[in-house]
Amino acid sequence: MINFRCKNCKWWDNEHLVVKTIPVNLCKEHPGICRKHKPGAMKINGFHYGIQPILDADDFCGEFREDK
C-alpha cells in the first residue's frame, strides 16, 4: 500500500482555524489544507479570497514529502 497520503505529509495542516470553516458539503471526512501550493482565488459575494487547496487526510499526492 502506498503511504503517500496527506495525513503523513509535512505540508498537511488540519489544525489551522480555517479548517473549522470548511463547508461540510465538500464531502471531506477529515479535511485539511495543503501548504505546499500557493492559494488559489475564490470569488464570494463579489470579493476575491485566497484559499489553500482543501483536501482529505487520505488523499494521494505525487508531491508527497515525508514528515520527519
mmCIF file of the N, C-alpha and C atoms, coordinates in Angstrom:
data_MODEL
# 
_entry.id   MODEL 
# 
loop_
_atom_site.group_PDB 
_atom_site.id 
_atom_site.type_symbol 
_atom_site.label_atom_id 
_atom_site.label_alt_id 
_atom_site.label_comp_id 
_atom_site.label_asym_id 
_atom_site.label_entity_id 
_atom_site.label_seq_id 
_atom_site.pdbx_PDB_ins_code 
_atom_site.Cartn_x 
_atom_site.Cartn_y 
_atom_site.Cartn_z 
_atom_site.occupancy 
_atom_site.B_iso_or_equiv 
_atom_site.pdbx_formal_charge 
_atom_site.auth_seq_id 
_atom_site.auth_comp_id 
_atom_site.auth_asym_id 
_atom_site.auth_atom_id 
_atom_site.pdbx_PDB_model_num 
ATOM 1   N N  . MET A 1 1  ? 0.836   -1.187 0.000  1.00 0.00 ? 1  MET A N  1 
ATOM 2   C CA . MET A 1 1  ? 0.000   0.000  0.000  1.00 0.00 ? 1  MET A CA 1 
ATOM 3   C C  . MET A 1 1  ? 0.880   1.249  0.000  1.00 0.00 ? 1  MET A C  1 
ATOM 4   N N  . ILE A 1 2  ? 0.495   2.210  -0.768 1.00 0.00 ? 2  ILE A N  1 
ATOM 5   C CA . ILE A 1 2  ? 1.238   3.467  -0.852 1.00 0.00 ? 2  ILE A CA 1 
ATOM 6   C C  . ILE A 1 2  ? 0.835   4.364  0.313  1.00 0.00 ? 2  ILE A C  1 
ATOM 7   N N  . ASN A 1 3  ? 1.814   4.857  1.052  1.00 0.00 ? 3  ASN A N  1 
ATOM 8   C CA . ASN A 1 3  ? 1.541   5.707  2.209  1.00 0.00 ? 3  ASN A CA 1 
ATOM 9   C C  . ASN A 1 3  ? 1.683   7.190  1.904  1.00 0.00 ? 3  ASN A C  1 
ATOM 10  N N  . PHE A 1 4  ? 1.735   7.548  0.630  1.00 0.00 ? 4  PHE A N  1 
ATOM 11  C CA . PHE A 1 4  ? 1.894   8.948  0.258  1.00 0.00 ? 4  PHE A CA 1 
ATOM 12  C C  . PHE A 1 4  ? 0.557   9.665  0.391  1.00 0.00 ? 4  PHE A C  1 
ATOM 13  N N  . ARG A 1 5  ? 0.056   9.746  1.580  1.00 0.00 ? 5  ARG A N  1 
ATOM 14  C CA . ARG A 1 5  ? -1.232  10.374 1.876  1.00 0.00 ? 5  ARG A CA 1 
ATOM 15  C C  . ARG A 1 5  ? -1.005  11.702 2.586  1.00 0.00 ? 5  ARG A C  1 
ATOM 16  N N  . CYS A 1 6  ? -1.941  12.596 2.425  1.00 0.00 ? 6  CYS A N  1 
ATOM 17  C CA . CYS A 1 6  ? -1.817  13.930 3.019  1.00 0.00 ? 6  CYS A CA 1 
ATOM 18  C C  . CYS A 1 6  ? -1.518  13.886 4.515  1.00 0.00 ? 6  CYS A C  1 
ATOM 19  N N  . LYS A 1 7  ? -2.195  12.981 5.238  1.00 0.00 ? 7  LYS A N  1 
ATOM 20  C CA . LYS A 1 7  ? -2.025  12.933 6.690  1.00 0.00 ? 7  LYS A CA 1 
ATOM 21  C C  . LYS A 1 7  ? -0.596  12.617 7.118  1.00 0.00 ? 7  LYS A C  1 
ATOM 22  N N  . ASN A 1 8  ? 0.228   12.070 6.213  1.00 0.00 ? 8  ASN A N  1 
ATOM 23  C CA . ASN A 1 8  ? 1.618   11.737 6.519  1.00 0.00 ? 8  ASN A CA 1 
ATOM 24  C C  . ASN A 1 8  ? 2.607   12.737 5.936  1.00 0.00 ? 8  ASN A C  1 
ATOM 25  N N  . CYS A 1 9  ? 2.122   13.809 5.353  1.00 0.00 ? 9  CYS A N  1 
ATOM 26  C CA . CYS A 1 9  ? 2.972   14.767 4.643  1.00 0.00 ? 9  CYS A CA 1 
ATOM 27  C C  . CYS A 1 9  ? 3.311   15.970 5.525  1.00 0.00 ? 9  CYS A C  1 
ATOM 28  N N  . LYS A 1 10 ? 4.510   16.505 5.337  1.00 0.00 ? 10 LYS A N  1 
ATOM 29  C CA . LYS A 1 10 ? 4.915   17.663 6.139  1.00 0.00 ? 10 LYS A CA 1 
ATOM 30  C C  . LYS A 1 10 ? 4.153   18.932 5.759  1.00 0.00 ? 10 LYS A C  1 
ATOM 31  N N  . TRP A 1 11 ? 3.523   18.973 4.589  1.00 0.00 ? 11 TRP A N  1 
ATOM 32  C CA . TRP A 1 11 ? 2.778   20.156 4.161  1.00 0.00 ? 11 TRP A CA 1 
ATOM 33  C C  . TRP A 1 11 ? 1.320   20.137 4.625  1.00 0.00 ? 11 TRP A C  1 
ATOM 34  N N  . TRP A 1 12 ? 0.859   19.051 5.209  1.00 0.00 ? 12 TRP A N  1 
ATOM 35  C CA . TRP A 1 12 ? -0.522  18.871 5.640  1.00 0.00 ? 12 TRP A CA 1 
ATOM 36  C C  . TRP A 1 12 ? -0.805  19.717 6.887  1.00 0.00 ? 12 TRP A C  1 
ATOM 37  N N  . ASP A 1 13 ? -1.938  20.427 6.888  1.00 0.00 ? 13 ASP A N  1 
ATOM 38  C CA . ASP A 1 13 ? -2.343  21.260 8.033  1.00 0.00 ? 13 ASP A CA 1 
ATOM 39  C C  . ASP A 1 13 ? -3.835  21.063 8.276  1.00 0.00 ? 13 ASP A C  1 
ATOM 40  N N  . ASN A 1 14 ? -4.157  20.391 9.364  1.00 0.00 ? 14 ASN A N  1 
ATOM 41  C CA . ASN A 1 14 ? -5.557  20.223 9.726  1.00 0.00 ? 14 ASN A CA 1 
ATOM 42  C C  . ASN A 1 14 ? -5.861  20.847 11.081 1.00 0.00 ? 14 ASN A C  1 
ATOM 43  N N  . GLU A 1 15 ? -4.955  21.695 11.573 1.00 0.00 ? 15 GLU A N  1 
ATOM 44  C CA . GLU A 1 15 ? -5.133  22.336 12.871 1.00 0.00 ? 15 GLU A CA 1 
ATOM 45  C C  . GLU A 1 15 ? -5.424  23.835 12.765 1.00 0.00 ? 15 GLU A C  1 
ATOM 46  N N  . HIS A 1 16 ? -5.262  24.412 11.590 1.00 0.00 ? 16 HIS A N  1 
ATOM 47  C CA . HIS A 1 16 ? -5.489  25.849 11.408 1.00 0.00 ? 16 HIS A CA 1 
ATOM 48  C C  . HIS A 1 16 ? -6.968  26.174 11.616 1.00 0.00 ? 16 HIS A C  1 
ATOM 49  N N  . LEU A 1 17 ? -7.256  27.361 12.105 1.00 0.00 ? 17 LEU A N  1 
ATOM 50  C CA . LEU A 1 17 ? -8.640  27.772 12.368 1.00 0.00 ? 17 LEU A CA 1 
ATOM 51  C C  . LEU A 1 17 ? -9.517  27.733 11.127 1.00 0.00 ? 17 LEU A C  1 
ATOM 52  N N  . VAL A 1 18 ? -8.937  27.964 9.955  1.00 0.00 ? 18 VAL A N  1 
ATOM 53  C CA . VAL A 1 18 ? -9.719  27.976 8.722  1.00 0.00 ? 18 VAL A CA 1 
ATOM 54  C C  . VAL A 1 18 ? -10.316 26.595 8.414  1.00 0.00 ? 18 VAL A C  1 
ATOM 55  N N  . VAL A 1 19 ? -9.700  25.529 8.909  1.00 0.00 ? 19 VAL A N  1 
ATOM 56  C CA . VAL A 1 19 ? -10.204 24.178 8.654  1.00 0.00 ? 19 VAL A CA 1 
ATOM 57  C C  . VAL A 1 19 ? -11.601 24.010 9.257  1.00 0.00 ? 19 VAL A C  1 
ATOM 58  N N  . LYS A 1 20 ? -11.849 24.661 10.383 1.00 0.00 ? 20 LYS A N  1 
ATOM 59  C CA . LYS A 1 20 ? -13.162 24.565 11.032 1.00 0.00 ? 20 LYS A CA 1 
ATOM 60  C C  . LYS A 1 20 ? -14.256 25.261 10.232 1.00 0.00 ? 20 LYS A C  1 
ATOM 61  N N  . THR A 1 21 ? -13.882 26.107 9.283  1.00 0.00 ? 21 THR A N  1 
ATOM 62  C CA . THR A 1 21 ? -14.876 26.833 8.482  1.00 0.00 ? 21 THR A CA 1 
ATOM 63  C C  . THR A 1 21 ? -15.122 26.188 7.120  1.00 0.00 ? 21 THR A C  1 
ATOM 64  N N  . ILE A 1 22 ? -14.469 25.053 6.844  1.00 0.00 ? 22 ILE A N  1 
ATOM 65  C CA . ILE A 1 22 ? -14.656 24.370 5.563  1.00 0.00 ? 22 ILE A CA 1 
ATOM 66  C C  . ILE A 1 22 ? -16.084 23.840 5.503  1.00 0.00 ? 22 ILE A C  1 
ATOM 67  N N  . PRO A 1 23 ? -16.826 24.166 4.454  1.00 0.00 ? 23 PRO A N  1 
ATOM 68  C CA . PRO A 1 23 ? -18.219 23.698 4.340  1.00 0.00 ? 23 PRO A CA 1 
ATOM 69  C C  . PRO A 1 23 ? -18.313 22.180 4.302  1.00 0.00 ? 23 PRO A C  1 
ATOM 70  N N  . VAL A 1 24 ? -19.307 21.646 5.002  1.00 0.00 ? 24 VAL A N  1 
ATOM 71  C CA . VAL A 1 24 ? -19.477 20.189 5.053  1.00 0.00 ? 24 VAL A CA 1 
ATOM 72  C C  . VAL A 1 24 ? -19.901 19.607 3.719  1.00 0.00 ? 24 VAL A C  1 
ATOM 73  N N  . ASN A 1 25 ? -20.401 20.428 2.809  1.00 0.00 ? 25 ASN A N  1 
ATOM 74  C CA . ASN A 1 25 ? -20.844 19.905 1.517  1.00 0.00 ? 25 ASN A CA 1 
ATOM 75  C C  . ASN A 1 25 ? -19.679 19.544 0.592  1.00 0.00 ? 25 ASN A C  1 
ATOM 76  N N  . LEU A 1 26 ? -18.458 19.712 1.034  1.00 0.00 ? 26 LEU A N  1 
ATOM 77  C CA . LEU A 1 26 ? -17.303 19.296 0.230  1.00 0.00 ? 26 LEU A CA 1 
ATOM 78  C C  . LEU A 1 26 ? -17.034 17.801 0.374  1.00 0.00 ? 26 LEU A C  1 
ATOM 79  N N  . CYS A 1 27 ? -17.799 17.129 1.229  1.00 0.00 ? 27 CYS A N  1 
ATOM 80  C CA . CYS A 1 27 ? -17.708 15.669 1.396  1.00 0.00 ? 27 CYS A CA 1 
ATOM 81  C C  . CYS A 1 27 ? -16.319 15.216 1.813  1.00 0.00 ? 27 CYS A C  1 
ATOM 82  N N  . LYS A 1 28 ? -15.681 15.948 2.662  1.00 0.00 ? 28 LYS A N  1 
ATOM 83  C CA . LYS A 1 28 ? -14.372 15.548 3.182  1.00 0.00 ? 28 LYS A CA 1 
ATOM 84  C C  . LYS A 1 28 ? -14.574 15.047 4.610  1.00 0.00 ? 28 LYS A C  1 
ATOM 85  N N  . GLU A 1 29 ? -14.204 13.788 4.885  1.00 0.00 ? 29 GLU A N  1 
ATOM 86  C CA . GLU A 1 29 ? -14.363 13.249 6.231  1.00 0.00 ? 29 GLU A CA 1 
ATOM 87  C C  . GLU A 1 29 ? -13.350 13.834 7.201  1.00 0.00 ? 29 GLU A C  1 
ATOM 88  N N  . HIS A 1 30 ? -12.115 14.004 6.735  1.00 0.00 ? 30 HIS A N  1 
ATOM 89  C CA . HIS A 1 30 ? -11.034 14.528 7.564  1.00 0.00 ? 30 HIS A CA 1 
ATOM 90  C C  . HIS A 1 30 ? -10.365 15.672 6.805  1.00 0.00 ? 30 HIS A C  1 
ATOM 91  N N  . PRO A 1 31 ? -11.013 16.846 6.756  1.00 0.00 ? 31 PRO A N  1 
ATOM 92  C CA . PRO A 1 31 ? -10.499 17.942 5.932  1.00 0.00 ? 31 PRO A CA 1 
ATOM 93  C C  . PRO A 1 31 ? -9.242  18.590 6.492  1.00 0.00 ? 31 PRO A C  1 
ATOM 94  N N  . GLY A 1 32 ? -8.517  19.189 5.586  1.00 0.00 ? 32 GLY A N  1 
ATOM 95  C CA . GLY A 1 32 ? -7.333  19.945 5.938  1.00 0.00 ? 32 GLY A CA 1 
ATOM 96  C C  . GLY A 1 32 ? -6.887  20.726 4.714  1.00 0.00 ? 32 GLY A C  1 
ATOM 97  N N  . ILE A 1 33 ? -5.789  21.466 4.867  1.00 0.00 ? 33 ILE A N  1 
ATOM 98  C CA . ILE A 1 33 ? -5.297  22.266 3.755  1.00 0.00 ? 33 ILE A CA 1 
ATOM 99  C C  . ILE A 1 33 ? -3.853  21.881 3.436  1.00 0.00 ? 33 ILE A C  1 
ATOM 100 N N  . CYS A 1 34 ? -3.513  22.034 2.166  1.00 0.00 ? 34 CYS A N  1 
ATOM 101 C CA . CYS A 1 34 ? -2.166  21.739 1.691  1.00 0.00 ? 34 CYS A CA 1 
ATOM 102 C C  . CYS A 1 34 ? -1.361  23.034 1.670  1.00 0.00 ? 34 CYS A C  1 
ATOM 103 N N  . ARG A 1 35 ? -0.269  23.063 2.414  1.00 0.00 ? 35 ARG A N  1 
ATOM 104 C CA . ARG A 1 35 ? 0.591   24.246 2.467  1.00 0.00 ? 35 ARG A CA 1 
ATOM 105 C C  . ARG A 1 35 ? 1.673   24.226 1.391  1.00 0.00 ? 35 ARG A C  1 
ATOM 106 N N  . LYS A 1 36 ? 1.737   23.165 0.622  1.00 0.00 ? 36 LYS A N  1 
ATOM 107 C CA . LYS A 1 36 ? 2.760   23.048 -0.426 1.00 0.00 ? 36 LYS A CA 1 
ATOM 108 C C  . LYS A 1 36 ? 2.492   24.014 -1.570 1.00 0.00 ? 36 LYS A C  1 
ATOM 109 N N  . HIS A 1 37 ? 1.233   24.200 -1.911 1.00 0.00 ? 37 HIS A N  1 
ATOM 110 C CA . HIS A 1 37 ? 0.870   25.006 -3.070 1.00 0.00 ? 37 HIS A CA 1 
ATOM 111 C C  . HIS A 1 37 ? 0.327   26.371 -2.659 1.00 0.00 ? 37 HIS A C  1 
ATOM 112 N N  . LYS A 1 38 ? 0.554   27.355 -3.512 1.00 0.00 ? 38 LYS A N  1 
ATOM 113 C CA . LYS A 1 38 ? 0.078   28.708 -3.223 1.00 0.00 ? 38 LYS A CA 1 
ATOM 114 C C  . LYS A 1 38 ? -1.451  28.744 -3.262 1.00 0.00 ? 38 LYS A C  1 
ATOM 115 N N  . PRO A 1 39 ? -2.053  29.704 -2.571 1.00 0.00 ? 39 PRO A N  1 
ATOM 116 C CA . PRO A 1 39 ? -3.518  29.794 -2.555 1.00 0.00 ? 39 PRO A CA 1 
ATOM 117 C C  . PRO A 1 39 ? -4.086  30.100 -3.935 1.00 0.00 ? 39 PRO A C  1 
ATOM 118 N N  . GLY A 1 40 ? -5.247  29.556 -4.182 1.00 0.00 ? 40 GLY A N  1 
ATOM 119 C CA . GLY A 1 40 ? -5.999  29.873 -5.385 1.00 0.00 ? 40 GLY A CA 1 
ATOM 120 C C  . GLY A 1 40 ? -7.019  30.946 -5.045 1.00 0.00 ? 40 GLY A C  1 
ATOM 121 N N  . ALA A 1 41 ? -7.604  31.560 -6.049 1.00 0.00 ? 41 ALA A N  1 
ATOM 122 C CA . ALA A 1 41 ? -8.592  32.620 -5.815 1.00 0.00 ? 41 ALA A CA 1 
ATOM 123 C C  . ALA A 1 41 ? -10.003 32.051 -5.854 1.00 0.00 ? 41 ALA A C  1 
ATOM 124 N N  . MET A 1 42 ? -10.849 32.542 -4.954 1.00 0.00 ? 42 MET A N  1 
ATOM 125 C CA . MET A 1 42 ? -12.250 32.153 -4.914 1.00 0.00 ? 42 MET A CA 1 
ATOM 126 C C  . MET A 1 42 ? -13.076 33.430 -4.761 1.00 0.00 ? 42 MET A C  1 
ATOM 127 N N  . LYS A 1 43 ? -14.083 33.574 -5.611 1.00 0.00 ? 43 LYS A N  1 
ATOM 128 C CA . LYS A 1 43 ? -14.922 34.771 -5.566 1.00 0.00 ? 43 LYS A CA 1 
ATOM 129 C C  . LYS A 1 43 ? -16.178 34.475 -4.747 1.00 0.00 ? 43 LYS A C  1 
ATOM 130 N N  . ILE A 1 44 ? -16.370 35.253 -3.687 1.00 0.00 ? 44 ILE A N  1 
ATOM 131 C CA . ILE A 1 44 ? -17.525 35.113 -2.806 1.00 0.00 ? 44 ILE A CA 1 
ATOM 132 C C  . ILE A 1 44 ? -18.151 36.488 -2.621 1.00 0.00 ? 44 ILE A C  1 
ATOM 133 N N  . ASN A 1 45 ? -19.408 36.605 -3.010 1.00 0.00 ? 45 ASN A N  1 
ATOM 134 C CA . ASN A 1 45 ? -20.152 37.868 -2.871 1.00 0.00 ? 45 ASN A CA 1 
ATOM 135 C C  . ASN A 1 45 ? -19.413 39.056 -3.475 1.00 0.00 ? 45 ASN A C  1 
ATOM 136 N N  . GLY A 1 46 ? -18.803 38.851 -4.624 1.00 0.00 ? 46 GLY A N  1 
ATOM 137 C CA . GLY A 1 46 ? -18.138 39.936 -5.332 1.00 0.00 ? 46 GLY A CA 1 
ATOM 138 C C  . GLY A 1 46 ? -16.719 40.231 -4.866 1.00 0.00 ? 46 GLY A C  1 
ATOM 139 N N  . PHE A 1 47 ? -16.221 39.501 -3.888 1.00 0.00 ? 47 PHE A N  1 
ATOM 140 C CA . PHE A 1 47 ? -14.863 39.707 -3.390 1.00 0.00 ? 47 PHE A CA 1 
ATOM 141 C C  . PHE A 1 47 ? -14.029 38.465 -3.674 1.00 0.00 ? 47 PHE A C  1 
ATOM 142 N N  . HIS A 1 48 ? -12.757 38.677 -3.944 1.00 0.00 ? 48 HIS A N  1 
ATOM 143 C CA . HIS A 1 48 ? -11.849 37.555 -4.186 1.00 0.00 ? 48 HIS A CA 1 
ATOM 144 C C  . HIS A 1 48 ? -11.068 37.240 -2.908 1.00 0.00 ? 48 HIS A C  1 
ATOM 145 N N  . TYR A 1 49 ? -10.989 35.951 -2.598 1.00 0.00 ? 49 TYR A N  1 
ATOM 146 C CA . TYR A 1 49 ? -10.266 35.495 -1.420 1.00 0.00 ? 49 TYR A CA 1 
ATOM 147 C C  . TYR A 1 49 ? -9.239  34.457 -1.843 1.00 0.00 ? 49 TYR A C  1 
ATOM 148 N N  . GLY A 1 50 ? -8.122  34.416 -1.148 1.00 0.00 ? 50 GLY A N  1 
ATOM 149 C CA . GLY A 1 50 ? -7.122  33.391 -1.385 1.00 0.00 ? 50 GLY A CA 1 
ATOM 150 C C  . GLY A 1 50 ? -7.407  32.211 -0.473 1.00 0.00 ? 50 GLY A C  1 
ATOM 151 N N  . ILE A 1 51 ? -7.395  31.015 -1.021 1.00 0.00 ? 51 ILE A N  1 
ATOM 152 C CA . ILE A 1 51 ? -7.668  29.829 -0.213 1.00 0.00 ? 51 ILE A CA 1 
ATOM 153 C C  . ILE A 1 51 ? -6.711  28.708 -0.607 1.00 0.00 ? 51 ILE A C  1 
ATOM 154 N N  . GLN A 1 52 ? -6.140  28.058 0.391  1.00 0.00 ? 52 GLN A N  1 
ATOM 155 C CA . GLN A 1 52 ? -5.259  26.915 0.157  1.00 0.00 ? 52 GLN A CA 1 
ATOM 156 C C  . GLN A 1 52 ? -6.093  25.751 -0.374 1.00 0.00 ? 52 GLN A C  1 
ATOM 157 N N  . PRO A 1 53 ? -5.480  24.832 -1.112 1.00 0.00 ? 53 PRO A N  1 
ATOM 158 C CA . PRO A 1 53 ? -6.218  23.660 -1.586 1.00 0.00 ? 53 PRO A CA 1 
ATOM 159 C C  . PRO A 1 53 ? -6.775  22.856 -0.409 1.00 0.00 ? 53 PRO A C  1 
ATOM 160 N N  . ILE A 1 54 ? -8.062  22.532 -0.469 1.00 0.00 ? 54 ILE A N  1 
ATOM 161 C CA . ILE A 1 54 ? -8.726  21.757 0.576  1.00 0.00 ? 54 ILE A CA 1 
ATOM 162 C C  . ILE A 1 54 ? -8.711  20.291 0.163  1.00 0.00 ? 54 ILE A C  1 
ATOM 163 N N  . LEU A 1 55 ? -8.189  19.452 1.056  1.00 0.00 ? 55 LEU A N  1 
ATOM 164 C CA . LEU A 1 55 ? -8.028  18.032 0.767  1.00 0.00 ? 55 LEU A CA 1 
ATOM 165 C C  . LEU A 1 55 ? -8.512  17.196 1.936  1.00 0.00 ? 55 LEU A C  1 
ATOM 166 N N  . ASP A 1 56 ? -8.573  15.900 1.711  1.00 0.00 ? 56 ASP A N  1 
ATOM 167 C CA . ASP A 1 56 ? -8.904  14.955 2.769  1.00 0.00 ? 56 ASP A CA 1 
ATOM 168 C C  . ASP A 1 56 ? -7.602  14.298 3.238  1.00 0.00 ? 56 ASP A C  1 
ATOM 169 N N  . ALA A 1 57 ? -7.560  13.883 4.483  1.00 0.00 ? 57 ALA A N  1 
ATOM 170 C CA . ALA A 1 57 ? -6.351  13.291 5.055  1.00 0.00 ? 57 ALA A CA 1 
ATOM 171 C C  . ALA A 1 57 ? -5.880  12.063 4.294  1.00 0.00 ? 57 ALA A C  1 
ATOM 172 N N  . ASP A 1 58 ? -6.786  11.350 3.642  1.00 0.00 ? 58 ASP A N  1 
ATOM 173 C CA . ASP A 1 58 ? -6.428  10.133 2.928  1.00 0.00 ? 58 ASP A CA 1 
ATOM 174 C C  . ASP A 1 58 ? -6.209  10.342 1.439  1.00 0.00 ? 58 ASP A C  1 
ATOM 175 N N  . ASP A 1 59 ? -6.189  11.583 0.964  1.00 0.00 ? 59 ASP A N  1 
ATOM 176 C CA . ASP A 1 59 ? -5.918  11.859 -0.441 1.00 0.00 ? 59 ASP A CA 1 
ATOM 177 C C  . ASP A 1 59 ? -4.462  11.534 -0.770 1.00 0.00 ? 59 ASP A C  1 
ATOM 178 N N  . PHE A 1 60 ? -4.222  11.164 -2.020 1.00 0.00 ? 60 PHE A N  1 
ATOM 179 C CA . PHE A 1 60 ? -2.879  10.840 -2.507 1.00 0.00 ? 60 PHE A CA 1 
ATOM 180 C C  . PHE A 1 60 ? -2.278  12.053 -3.202 1.00 0.00 ? 60 PHE A C  1 
ATOM 181 N N  . CYS A 1 61 ? -0.970  12.223 -3.097 1.00 0.00 ? 61 CYS A N  1 
ATOM 182 C CA . CYS A 1 61 ? -0.292  13.337 -3.759 1.00 0.00 ? 61 CYS A CA 1 
ATOM 183 C C  . CYS A 1 61 ? 1.018   12.869 -4.363 1.00 0.00 ? 61 CYS A C  1 
ATOM 184 N N  . GLY A 1 62 ? 1.280   13.290 -5.575 1.00 0.00 ? 62 GLY A N  1 
ATOM 185 C CA . GLY A 1 62 ? 2.529   12.958 -6.235 1.00 0.00 ? 62 GLY A CA 1 
ATOM 186 C C  . GLY A 1 62 ? 3.702   13.796 -5.743 1.00 0.00 ? 62 GLY A C  1 
ATOM 187 N N  . GLU A 1 63 ? 3.430   14.837 -4.957 1.00 0.00 ? 63 GLU A N  1 
ATOM 188 C CA . GLU A 1 63 ? 4.483   15.694 -4.423 1.00 0.00 ? 63 GLU A CA 1 
ATOM 189 C C  . GLU A 1 63 ? 4.669   15.484 -2.934 1.00 0.00 ? 63 GLU A C  1 
ATOM 190 N N  . PHE A 1 64 ? 4.314   14.329 -2.452 1.00 0.00 ? 64 PHE A N  1 
ATOM 191 C CA . PHE A 1 64 ? 4.394   13.968 -1.042 1.00 0.00 ? 64 PHE A CA 1 
ATOM 192 C C  . PHE A 1 64 ? 5.808   14.184 -0.491 1.00 0.00 ? 64 PHE A C  1 
ATOM 193 N N  . ARG A 1 65 ? 5.889   14.761 0.701  1.00 0.00 ? 65 ARG A N  1 
ATOM 194 C CA . ARG A 1 65 ? 7.147   14.927 1.421  1.00 0.00 ? 65 ARG A CA 1 
ATOM 195 C C  . ARG A 1 65 ? 6.937   14.407 2.828  1.00 0.00 ? 65 ARG A C  1 
ATOM 196 N N  . GLU A 1 66 ? 7.708   13.374 3.176  1.00 0.00 ? 66 GLU A N  1 
ATOM 197 C CA . GLU A 1 66 ? 7.524   12.729 4.469  1.00 0.00 ? 66 GLU A CA 1 
ATOM 198 C C  . GLU A 1 66 ? 7.799   13.711 5.606  1.00 0.00 ? 66 GLU A C  1 
ATOM 199 N N  . ASP A 1 67 ? 6.939   13.677 6.618  1.00 0.00 ? 67 ASP A N  1 
ATOM 200 C CA . ASP A 1 67 ? 7.115   14.497 7.817  1.00 0.00 ? 67 ASP A CA 1 
ATOM 201 C C  . ASP A 1 67 ? 8.039   13.760 8.770  1.00 0.00 ? 67 ASP A C  1 
ATOM 202 N N  . LYS A 1 68 ? 9.204   14.335 9.033  1.00 0.00 ? 68 LYS A N  1 
ATOM 203 C CA . LYS A 1 68 ? 10.170  13.653 9.908  1.00 0.00 ? 68 LYS A CA 1 
ATOM 204 C C  . LYS A 1 68 ? 10.300  14.377 11.219 1.00 0.00 ? 68 LYS A C  1 
# 
